[in-house]
Amino acid sequence: MKKYLFYIVLIGLFSCSSSKTIVKRPITFNEERKVLTLEYLQNRYGLEQDSPEIDPKMIVLHWTVIPTFEKSFAAFDPVSLPNWRPDIKNVSGLNVSSQFMIDRDGTIYQLLPETTMARHVIGLNHCAIGVENVGGTDDLPLTKAQLKSNIWLVRYLKDKYDIDYLIGHYEYTLFENHPLWLEQDEGYRTKKTDPGTAFMNDVRKAVKDLNFKKLPTNHN
């Protein structure tokens, strides 16, 4: 019986440690991407900086609507936007990205340093850490493993930084007229639904004790 309990404890410890592992898988961040990032900060937000660093104040959860991690990674890795994103290319040539990506089995990959700007949410990239989740289509809904990893990562980031807000990508326009909102183009908006209201509700319930600030309600 004691031997059996010993193995149970070992399995539990292994499960906990594996769920808390962040795998480094950096996307390309060369001089060209640095220049494009600094241009984005200046042109979109009026921020003139020598480095592409951010002061994280929020976490934004997303889905990729791409079926695998490798294909999702391949979409973010290029420095400049591909031809299939003409809807936002005229705003900036900087490719979309995020600081983290969570695979369908719950593996957490870090694509960029947490305080390096990624292009993932209009108006708020200067203060937002992005977490992408692989999948998100009707055929590939986000998984329980992804939910658990999102909850753990949110807790990890909240403990590490002075994070005020946790939002789903679909909620970003609530911050129009908020002090954190710096987008200078009133016509630059895209409609988002990720990562789904049910997923966000489940994450929020699990991290209720972290006491994130309530989202703005009047953005008109």
Backbone bond lengths (Angstrom), bond angles and torsions (degrees), N, CA, C in turn:
res aa  C-N    CA-C-N  psi(-1)  N-CA   C-N-CA  omega(-1)  CA-C   N-CA-C  phi
1 M - - - 1.469 - - 1.525 111.01 -
2 K 1.361 116.57 -44.26 1.455 119.98 179.44 1.521 110.94 -62.77
3 K 1.350 115.47 -40.18 1.459 119.96 179.57 1.526 110.24 -63.32
4 Y 1.335 116.49 -40.09 1.450 122.22 179.32 1.532 110.66 -62.31
5 L 1.356 116.09 -45.15 1.455 120.44 179.58 1.529 111.51 -64.88
6 F 1.345 116.34 -34.77 1.457 121.09 178.41 1.519 110.88 -60.84
7 Y 1.336 115.67 -43.93 1.457 119.77 179.28 1.524 111.67 -67.57
8 I 1.327 116.66 -36.29 1.464 120.21 177.59 1.531 110.12 -61.68
9 V 1.349 116.32 -43.67 1.462 121.33 179.16 1.528 110.39 -62.49
10 L 1.329 116.60 -43.24 1.452 120.50 178.76 1.521 111.83 -60.92
11 I 1.332 115.59 -44.42 1.457 120.09 178.95 1.525 110.35 -61.76
12 G 1.340 116.33 -41.95 1.458 120.47 179.49 1.512 112.21 -63.14
13 L 1.352 116.30 -43.19 1.453 120.46 179.14 1.518 111.17 -64.49
14 F 1.337 116.42 -40.37 1.464 120.20 179.76 1.513 110.63 -65.11
15 S 1.345 115.92 -40.91 1.463 119.88 -179.81 1.514 111.03 -63.53
16 C 1.335 116.52 -43.08 1.456 119.81 -179.20 1.522 111.26 -65.45
17 S 1.348 116.01 -44.77 1.453 118.76 -177.48 1.514 111.60 -66.74
18 S 1.348 116.81 -37.48 1.457 119.03 -178.70 1.524 111.05 -69.18
19 S 1.334 117.17 -33.45 1.458 119.88 -179.81 1.524 111.21 -72.19
20 K 1.340 116.93 -17.29 1.455 121.07 -178.02 1.530 112.50 -101.80
21 T 1.306 117.17 8.23 1.455 120.77 179.22 1.527 110.41 -83.44
22 I 1.322 116.09 131.14 1.455 121.66 173.24 1.520 107.62 -108.02
23 V 1.328 115.88 119.79 1.460 121.60 -177.47 1.520 109.77 -91.61
24 K 1.312 117.16 123.52 1.463 121.29 178.68 1.533 109.40 -75.42
25 R 1.309 116.84 120.52 1.468 122.18 176.33 1.530 107.30 -142.08
26 P 1.319 116.95 73.55 1.468 119.80 -171.97 1.518 113.73 -68.57
27 I 1.316 115.18 136.72 1.457 120.93 169.05 1.525 108.37 -78.08
28 T 1.311 116.06 167.30 1.461 120.80 -179.77 1.529 110.76 -64.00
29 F 1.314 115.78 121.75 1.467 120.64 173.75 1.522 107.47 -132.94
30 N 1.321 114.41 81.69 1.456 121.03 -179.15 1.533 109.78 -98.77
31 E 1.324 116.12 -169.54 1.458 119.84 -177.69 1.529 111.41 -62.73
32 E 1.341 116.47 -37.13 1.464 119.47 179.42 1.522 111.52 -62.89
33 R 1.333 116.37 -43.17 1.471 118.76 179.76 1.528 110.39 -67.69
34 K 1.310 116.53 -35.85 1.461 119.78 177.01 1.523 110.55 -61.54
35 V 1.320 116.58 -46.33 1.467 121.01 -179.98 1.523 110.63 -62.03
36 L 1.332 117.24 -45.17 1.465 120.77 179.59 1.526 111.38 -63.65
37 T 1.325 116.51 -35.97 1.468 120.48 178.54 1.522 110.72 -67.32
38 L 1.316 116.61 -44.44 1.464 120.16 178.38 1.526 111.37 -64.26
39 E 1.338 116.45 -37.77 1.466 120.32 176.15 1.524 110.54 -64.59
40 Y 1.333 116.75 -39.96 1.467 120.86 178.52 1.533 109.97 -61.21
41 L 1.324 116.54 -47.11 1.462 120.67 179.89 1.531 111.28 -59.59
42 Q 1.314 116.60 -39.13 1.466 120.14 -178.57 1.529 111.92 -75.86
43 N 1.341 116.23 -47.03 1.464 119.95 -174.04 1.524 113.27 -75.34
44 R 1.328 117.40 -37.19 1.469 120.37 -177.44 1.521 112.03 -86.37
45 Y 1.348 116.69 -34.16 1.457 120.30 -170.41 1.527 114.63 -120.06
46 G 1.332 117.15 -6.99 1.453 119.60 -177.68 1.513 113.65 71.77
47 L 1.320 116.73 23.48 1.465 121.83 -178.49 1.529 109.85 -103.28
48 E 1.311 116.63 115.42 1.464 121.46 176.82 1.524 108.15 -97.14
49 Q 1.331 116.20 111.30 1.448 121.48 -176.12 1.528 110.12 -129.45
50 D 1.327 114.99 153.78 1.458 120.53 175.84 1.522 111.89 -88.21
51 S 1.324 115.97 -20.09 1.462 120.75 178.87 1.528 109.02 -135.07
52 P 1.332 117.75 154.26 1.471 120.62 -176.18 1.522 113.55 -84.70
53 E 1.317 116.73 39.67 1.459 120.70 -177.10 1.528 111.17 -84.74
54 I 1.326 114.92 150.55 1.459 121.71 175.91 1.521 109.64 -122.67
55 D 1.314 115.39 160.30 1.461 122.81 172.12 1.520 106.38 -108.16
56 P 1.341 118.72 98.90 1.468 121.03 -171.22 1.528 112.83 -64.42
57 K 1.332 114.60 125.26 1.460 121.43 176.75 1.524 111.68 -123.60
58 M 1.323 116.78 -9.44 1.466 119.64 178.74 1.514 110.93 -150.48
59 I 1.322 114.33 159.21 1.458 123.43 173.44 1.516 106.95 -116.68
60 V 1.325 116.49 130.99 1.463 121.55 -179.48 1.531 108.28 -117.48
61 L 1.329 116.34 122.81 1.460 121.52 179.53 1.529 110.10 -95.83
62 H 1.326 115.95 139.00 1.460 123.54 -175.26 1.529 110.52 -133.69
63 W 1.347 114.46 172.40 1.469 120.08 160.33 1.526 108.24 -130.19
64 T 1.332 115.63 154.37 1.467 119.44 -174.58 1.523 112.89 -88.34
65 V 1.350 117.73 -23.78 1.461 123.70 -172.10 1.543 109.45 56.01
66 I 1.308 116.15 30.13 1.462 124.15 174.67 1.523 105.72 -124.55
67 P 1.339 118.95 135.89 1.461 120.59 -166.26 1.520 117.35 -72.80
68 T 1.333 119.11 -21.39 1.463 119.90 -176.15 1.522 110.91 -132.47
69 F 1.333 114.51 159.85 1.455 119.17 177.03 1.521 111.24 -64.07
70 E 1.324 116.56 -45.16 1.463 119.66 -176.32 1.523 111.73 -60.76
71 K 1.330 116.91 -40.59 1.465 119.74 178.81 1.526 110.92 -71.12
72 S 1.322 116.42 -35.41 1.468 120.17 176.94 1.523 110.23 -66.70
73 F 1.323 116.14 -43.38 1.461 121.07 177.69 1.524 110.52 -60.99
74 A 1.334 115.83 -43.37 1.466 120.64 -179.78 1.524 112.04 -62.44
75 A 1.336 117.06 -28.37 1.464 120.65 178.58 1.525 111.34 -73.30
76 F 1.338 117.72 -31.06 1.459 122.44 -176.58 1.529 113.31 -92.18
77 D 1.315 117.00 -24.29 1.462 121.14 -171.73 1.527 114.54 -64.49
78 P 1.333 120.08 -40.92 1.467 118.90 179.62 1.528 111.90 -59.57
79 V 1.306 115.45 145.55 1.463 121.05 -177.23 1.526 111.81 -69.31
80 S 1.324 116.77 -42.72 1.461 120.68 -177.13 1.518 111.03 -107.35
81 L 1.332 115.31 160.79 1.454 121.05 -177.00 1.525 111.66 -65.49
82 P 1.322 117.57 138.70 1.466 120.34 174.98 1.518 110.66 -76.30
83 N 1.303 115.98 171.03 1.472 121.13 -176.60 1.522 113.35 -65.95
84 W 1.351 117.66 -19.73 1.462 119.06 -176.87 1.528 112.87 -83.29
85 R 1.336 118.18 7.12 1.464 120.22 174.41 1.522 112.00 -120.27
86 P 1.357 118.01 52.46 1.473 119.80 -179.93 1.515 112.63 -66.27
87 D 1.357 117.28 -18.28 1.461 120.85 -177.79 1.524 112.42 -65.70
88 I 1.327 117.24 -26.52 1.463 119.08 -178.89 1.526 112.60 -122.51
89 K 1.328 117.56 -2.87 1.463 120.37 -177.27 1.518 112.25 -66.13
90 N 1.344 116.84 -32.78 1.457 120.01 -179.22 1.527 112.03 -68.82
91 V 1.341 115.92 -18.05 1.463 120.35 179.18 1.527 110.27 -80.94
92 S 1.332 115.99 -42.36 1.463 122.12 178.86 1.513 108.38 -165.19
93 G 1.334 116.16 147.36 1.458 120.20 177.14 1.514 113.31 -82.39
94 L 1.341 117.60 -5.63 1.456 121.55 179.83 1.524 110.71 -65.34
95 N 1.324 117.00 130.32 1.462 120.58 -179.55 1.527 110.98 -71.04
96 V 1.314 115.57 155.86 1.456 121.15 175.10 1.528 109.49 -71.18
97 S 1.321 115.56 155.62 1.468 120.71 -179.88 1.519 108.40 -168.71
98 S 1.314 116.05 -177.09 1.457 121.85 173.33 1.522 107.82 -155.38
99 Q 1.309 116.16 165.44 1.462 119.06 178.60 1.539 111.77 -76.63
100 F 1.342 116.24 -31.41 1.460 120.06 -178.05 1.523 110.80 -133.05
101 M 1.335 115.08 154.59 1.456 121.83 172.09 1.527 108.58 -140.79
102 I 1.324 116.01 132.92 1.460 121.08 -177.78 1.519 109.51 -112.53
103 D 1.333 114.95 120.78 1.459 121.35 -178.50 1.518 110.15 -74.28
104 R 1.305 116.04 170.66 1.457 121.12 -174.60 1.536 112.78 -68.95
105 D 1.335 116.41 -21.33 1.463 119.67 175.99 1.522 112.09 -88.93
106 G 1.327 116.88 4.15 1.460 120.97 177.94 1.518 114.88 94.50
107 T 1.329 118.24 -3.98 1.460 120.41 178.42 1.520 110.58 -63.33
108 I 1.327 116.17 130.03 1.459 122.07 179.92 1.523 108.98 -97.91
109 Y 1.321 116.13 119.59 1.465 121.75 176.82 1.524 109.41 -108.34
110 Q 1.324 116.02 137.89 1.457 120.51 174.46 1.513 108.41 -102.76
111 L 1.336 115.99 119.63 1.459 122.26 -176.53 1.524 112.67 -94.59
112 L 1.313 115.92 -30.63 1.466 122.78 -179.26 1.522 108.94 -141.20
113 P 1.326 118.10 156.22 1.466 119.10 171.10 1.526 110.21 -56.38
114 E 1.305 116.30 147.47 1.463 120.81 -174.68 1.520 113.37 -59.96
115 T 1.340 117.02 -28.98 1.466 120.22 -177.20 1.534 112.65 -104.87
116 T 1.335 117.29 17.67 1.458 121.66 171.46 1.520 108.94 -99.07
117 M 1.321 117.85 131.33 1.458 120.29 -176.10 1.518 112.30 -63.98
118 A 1.309 115.34 133.97 1.462 123.34 171.51 1.523 107.91 -118.56
119 R 1.317 116.52 149.94 1.475 121.00 179.22 1.527 108.84 -93.81
120 H 1.323 116.72 99.64 1.460 119.80 -177.49 1.518 113.90 -142.11
121 V 1.333 118.32 -12.19 1.461 120.00 -178.03 1.529 109.60 -150.87
122 I 1.305 116.56 124.47 1.460 121.63 -178.18 1.532 110.82 -61.24
123 G 1.315 115.78 135.46 1.453 121.68 172.34 1.502 116.88 83.55
124 L 1.337 116.61 -14.20 1.463 119.46 -168.90 1.530 114.30 -132.99
125 N 1.316 117.39 3.28 1.468 119.71 -176.97 1.524 113.09 -57.24
126 H 1.313 117.41 -27.22 1.464 121.77 -177.29 1.521 112.77 -68.88
127 C 1.348 117.08 -12.46 1.467 119.75 -176.60 1.531 112.67 -138.00
128 A 1.341 117.15 12.44 1.470 120.18 -170.25 1.522 112.48 -121.32
129 I 1.326 115.15 134.09 1.459 122.06 170.30 1.521 107.79 -95.04
130 G 1.334 116.54 124.30 1.454 121.25 -178.07 1.519 112.30 -96.63
131 V 1.327 115.36 137.81 1.466 122.40 176.74 1.522 107.93 -124.32
132 E 1.319 116.66 107.83 1.464 121.99 178.28 1.527 110.06 -91.02
133 N 1.327 115.81 142.62 1.463 122.16 175.76 1.522 109.24 -117.58
134 V 1.319 115.95 127.14 1.463 120.80 -177.80 1.525 109.83 -66.53
135 G 1.330 116.30 130.78 1.458 121.23 -178.90 1.511 110.96 101.28
136 G 1.329 115.05 -152.42 1.452 120.20 179.41 1.516 114.01 112.46
137 T 1.349 116.80 7.22 1.460 119.90 176.67 1.524 109.72 -91.57
138 D 1.334 116.95 172.92 1.461 120.40 177.28 1.525 111.18 -60.67
139 D 1.332 116.69 -36.17 1.457 120.82 179.68 1.520 112.57 -78.81
140 L 1.330 117.40 -23.90 1.462 121.91 -178.53 1.528 110.33 -130.95
141 P 1.346 116.77 68.66 1.463 119.09 177.76 1.521 110.66 -65.33
142 L 1.317 116.75 155.61 1.454 120.67 178.99 1.529 110.12 -60.71
143 T 1.331 116.27 146.72 1.463 122.44 -169.69 1.532 112.53 -97.51
144 K 1.328 115.38 166.51 1.465 120.71 175.25 1.519 110.53 -63.93
145 A 1.332 116.31 -36.00 1.468 119.96 177.70 1.526 110.86 -63.35
146 Q 1.309 116.98 -38.96 1.462 120.24 176.62 1.526 111.17 -66.57
147 L 1.319 116.26 -39.91 1.459 120.03 178.18 1.528 110.63 -59.09
148 K 1.326 116.99 -47.35 1.461 121.17 -179.67 1.529 111.01 -61.39
149 S 1.332 116.40 -41.19 1.460 119.96 -179.31 1.520 111.97 -69.49
150 N 1.338 117.28 -36.83 1.463 120.20 175.50 1.522 110.62 -62.05
151 I 1.300 116.48 -43.28 1.470 120.80 179.86 1.521 110.19 -61.86
152 W 1.338 116.31 -45.84 1.464 119.45 179.69 1.525 111.07 -63.73
153 L 1.336 117.23 -43.46 1.462 121.08 -177.34 1.523 111.67 -66.73
154 V 1.316 116.75 -39.02 1.468 120.10 176.62 1.526 110.13 -60.27
155 R 1.325 116.31 -44.30 1.464 120.11 178.46 1.527 111.40 -63.43
156 Y 1.311 115.83 -42.10 1.463 121.75 179.26 1.527 110.69 -60.42
157 L 1.314 117.29 -46.57 1.464 121.56 -177.77 1.525 112.05 -70.98
158 K 1.310 116.33 -38.79 1.460 120.50 178.36 1.527 110.84 -62.95
159 D 1.322 116.08 -36.66 1.462 120.65 179.44 1.530 111.36 -71.38
160 K 1.319 116.28 -28.57 1.463 121.75 -174.72 1.523 113.27 -89.14
161 Y 1.336 116.89 -31.82 1.463 121.57 -175.70 1.525 110.92 -128.41
162 D 1.328 115.02 163.65 1.461 121.50 178.97 1.533 108.66 -83.81
163 I 1.321 116.08 70.76 1.460 122.70 -176.77 1.524 110.06 -84.26
164 D 1.327 116.31 128.07 1.464 121.18 179.78 1.521 113.42 -97.68
165 Y 1.349 116.65 -34.62 1.456 119.92 -170.55 1.532 111.96 -128.78
166 L 1.319 114.55 146.29 1.463 123.37 170.16 1.520 106.53 -123.39
167 I 1.347 117.27 120.84 1.462 119.41 -177.28 1.518 111.03 -135.96
168 G 1.328 114.63 156.88 1.450 121.19 166.19 1.514 108.03 -88.00
169 H 1.318 116.79 153.28 1.465 120.20 -177.38 1.531 111.24 -54.75
170 Y 1.329 116.77 -35.91 1.463 120.83 -177.49 1.525 112.86 -65.71
171 E 1.335 117.07 -11.16 1.461 121.03 -177.12 1.534 113.32 -99.49
172 Y 1.321 117.59 3.91 1.465 119.57 -170.38 1.531 113.35 -63.67
173 T 1.338 118.26 -32.74 1.469 119.28 -177.24 1.529 112.56 -70.69
174 L 1.317 117.91 -11.39 1.465 120.08 174.55 1.523 111.27 -62.51
175 F 1.320 116.53 -18.40 1.462 120.12 -176.72 1.521 113.80 -91.90
176 E 1.337 117.28 1.75 1.459 118.44 172.80 1.532 108.59 -58.52
177 N 1.309 116.02 134.50 1.469 123.44 -176.89 1.524 113.66 75.06
178 H 1.326 117.18 3.63 1.459 121.84 172.90 1.535 108.29 -85.96
179 P 1.337 118.78 150.20 1.468 119.85 179.65 1.527 114.56 -56.64
180 L 1.328 118.37 -26.72 1.467 120.57 179.53 1.525 112.28 -76.87
181 W 1.308 117.61 -18.49 1.475 121.57 -176.37 1.525 109.43 -79.12
182 L 1.339 116.48 118.83 1.465 120.25 -176.12 1.531 113.87 -120.74
183 E 1.334 118.72 0.52 1.463 120.42 -178.86 1.529 110.35 -59.71
184 Q 1.346 115.73 127.03 1.453 120.69 -174.50 1.526 114.10 -92.49
185 D 1.317 116.97 -11.51 1.462 121.50 -178.89 1.532 108.99 -101.03
186 E 1.324 116.55 109.87 1.465 120.33 -177.31 1.528 112.73 -67.69
187 G 1.331 116.95 -17.45 1.461 119.85 -179.24 1.507 114.22 -95.26
188 Y 1.328 117.28 -2.85 1.464 120.63 -176.53 1.526 110.28 -92.77
189 R 1.338 115.65 94.18 1.457 123.10 177.12 1.529 108.30 -143.41
190 T 1.302 117.04 147.13 1.463 121.97 171.39 1.525 108.03 -130.45
191 K 1.325 116.45 145.60 1.455 120.59 -178.70 1.521 110.08 -84.92
192 K 1.333 116.56 129.48 1.460 122.05 -176.92 1.522 111.53 -125.93
193 T 1.320 115.79 151.58 1.469 121.10 176.86 1.536 112.05 -125.79
194 D 1.323 116.45 -7.22 1.471 119.64 -175.18 1.530 111.94 -78.91
195 P 1.340 115.71 150.44 1.461 129.76 -0.94 1.533 113.35 -94.90
196 G 1.328 116.38 26.23 1.461 121.41 -178.47 1.522 111.44 93.14
197 T 1.326 115.50 142.99 1.471 119.67 -176.49 1.523 112.54 -68.20
198 A 1.323 117.65 -36.96 1.469 120.15 -179.16 1.529 110.62 -64.24
199 F 1.326 115.99 -43.46 1.464 120.44 179.37 1.523 110.10 -62.42
200 M 1.325 117.18 -45.75 1.463 120.28 179.72 1.520 111.53 -62.74
201 N 1.320 116.42 -40.45 1.461 119.21 178.95 1.516 111.39 -61.48
202 D 1.343 116.69 -40.56 1.463 120.57 -179.91 1.529 111.48 -66.33
203 V 1.335 116.55 -41.24 1.462 119.62 178.07 1.527 109.66 -64.46
204 R 1.315 116.53 -46.00 1.472 119.87 -177.46 1.531 111.98 -61.93
205 K 1.314 116.62 -40.24 1.465 119.56 178.60 1.523 110.63 -61.04
206 A 1.331 115.73 -39.22 1.464 120.44 -175.70 1.529 112.80 -73.82
207 V 1.324 117.25 -21.58 1.478 120.31 -178.01 1.526 111.24 -117.35
208 K 1.302 116.02 22.79 1.467 120.87 -177.79 1.523 111.44 -56.56
209 D 1.317 116.48 -33.93 1.464 121.25 -177.88 1.525 113.11 -67.48
210 L 1.331 117.92 -13.83 1.466 120.79 -179.74 1.531 112.33 -78.89
211 N 1.325 115.95 -12.26 1.474 121.59 173.03 1.533 113.84 56.49
212 F 1.342 115.38 50.50 1.456 118.90 172.24 1.526 109.18 -63.10
213 K 1.319 116.04 153.96 1.456 120.37 178.04 1.528 110.22 -68.94
214 K 1.335 115.19 150.89 1.469 119.54 176.43 1.515 109.64 -69.38
215 L 1.325 115.52 147.41 1.464 120.10 -178.71 1.523 109.91 -73.20
216 P 1.327 117.36 150.43 1.462 120.03 175.42 1.538 109.30 -60.17
217 T 1.308 116.08 146.96 1.474 120.10 -178.38 1.523 112.48 -112.22
218 N 1.292 117.63 -26.04 1.467 121.00 -178.74 1.514 109.07 -112.52
219 H 1.348 116.28 104.94 1.449 119.89 -178.11 1.525 111.85 -119.02
220 N 1.314 116.94 14.16 1.470 119.96 179.74 1.531 110.98 -92.08
